[in-house]
């Protein structure tokens, strides 16, 4: 059956162009990617054959075969794994069916080493073949099916998928028609060096076969010979594994090109027996915030791959972790459905989470106050290139999801957390924050919003700033969701500066603020009359009007009621259609502000009050703008503002 030439999706075309033209210097990684894909295919067939032994058929021994044909200039990587049918070939090799493609392309187009690091993160390693080949042909037959299929492409004009005339062996063969300047990859010694460097840990035999050119008397035809050790890396003693071997295993299991930030390798013996080799990445995966992303930990039972899609093995907030867990206690024929609620898996999960969080705690503890890494710490052992704070900026928002999901480890996660703050240091942990509390301060004060720098100038911070109170600036969306669950750290309650009444009078002001002199605050009947007139003017637009204990310079601000949702959380829920409308706010007024004193005089006068009402509405809209909330009538706001500006600029 003949198939016409299909164009690549636009994104695939761009990926190919970038890979071929921008990442040319790192060409040898194409072989690592093809061998890694072949290993995955064998892993998947071995698992499927546990329930369907007939899938192994006439080839029960799984292996990877590299064929060098020097006469034809061809390099073939063949496996006898799960294979692909027509639909698989189109889906896997003709499209990039993963979220975040646009962001990937934007980053990849920067080129250089950063672009190379991103290839594996986005699962497009197959396309690296076009760095060395001007034509790639994939012959594949899926296990359990009779028909074979041929996918072919030059990497530019598109691809075709046709049915193979003869029934091919089970599995997939990727044949590269090498470019003239890539003939170095026909050298068997070069191939062997690359395989030993990148793929020695592959648990399946990798066989190399060489066919010399016709008339080539120097190169003898070589029968297939194994060129990798084919032993599971995680089963070897740690003192026998080099840093390079660990690094290349991470590249294989994570399909990544960066160096790992952290490595955790241990064997548990006793009630449970299992070995774990886990990695924490240094670079943020492109789809880290994608709700569909899963952790990258593969489950093995007695060195046999079972699954890489076991959600119950690690919680979602550790979805950036990759690696291998090999159990001695589970049954080889255990189903994925049974595993989700398996008691052994539950106990392993508990231990794995604790190990990961403890290892991260060591990294955080080892970091000096200036963000540098202390000598001889765990980070140096793992070849870490990033500071803890740099790592936290990328991964902290996801790790903080554990404050909601994992009450058992909440204290551990809080100890890891770093927060932006109004203090000069810019970032802090909670222990450091508590150590700097002002006399009389019992709470941890925070303010949340979309941008930390904008929050620094927020009106609700004015009284806290005057009293030298450090305030956490929370700008991660997840912050609004964990705070109601956590409530306190050590002996200090988390207290929002934008919700409920805030009284900082027990905290003495700093010297500069204590020496400030200004007009006396409105009080008594004068203040009561002003508040009553503002309530009448604003009506149902606000829940209440009251004097503020948090304002010093600004005339007004909006706050949420004490038992209600924080304002930022309400806006988030409205944006995602979880609520129909925002609740009414409380308008707080600054009794010391000159504008409010003038309005108090207007409220005491005998005028018709229209100007007072307009000014009250103008102040409410001003407070809404500061909070980032929509104005119900922008045109009316503009008219009021223009009117009062014109009046203020008019000659006396």
Buried (B, 14 or more C-beta within 10 A) or exposed (E): EEBEEBEBBEBBBBBBBBBBEBBEEBBBBBBBBBBBBBBBBBBBBBBBBBEEEEBBEEBEEBBBBBBBBBEEBBBBBBBBBBBBBBEBBBEBBBEBEBBBBEEBBEBBEEBEEEBBBBBBBBBBBBBBBBBBBBBBBBBBBBBBBEEBBBBBBBBEEBBBBBEBEEEBBBBBBBBBBBBEEBEEBBBBEBBBEBBBBBBBBBBBBBBBBBBBBEEEEEBEEEEBEEBBBBEBBBBBEEEEBEEEBBBBBBBBBBBBBBBBBBBBBBBBEEEEEBBBBBBBBBBBBBBBBEEEBBBBBBBBBEBBBBBBEBEEBBBBBBBBBBBBBBBBBBBEEBEEEEBEEBEBBEBBBEBBBEBBBEBBBEBBBBBEEEEEBEEEBBBEEBBBBBBBBBBBBBBBBBBBBBBBBBEEBBEBBBBBBBBBBBBEEEBBBBEBBBEBBBEEBEBBBBBBBEEBEEBBEBBBBBBBBBBBBBBBBBBBBBBBBBBEEBEEBEEBEBBBBBBBEBEBEEBBBBEEBEEEEEEEBBEEEBBEBBBEBBBBBBEEBBBBBBBBBBBBEBBBBBBBBEEBBBBBBBBBBBEEEEBEEBEBBBBBBBBBBEBBBEBBEBBEEEEEBEBBBBBBBBBBBBBBEBBEBEBEEEEBBEEBEEBBEEEEEEEE
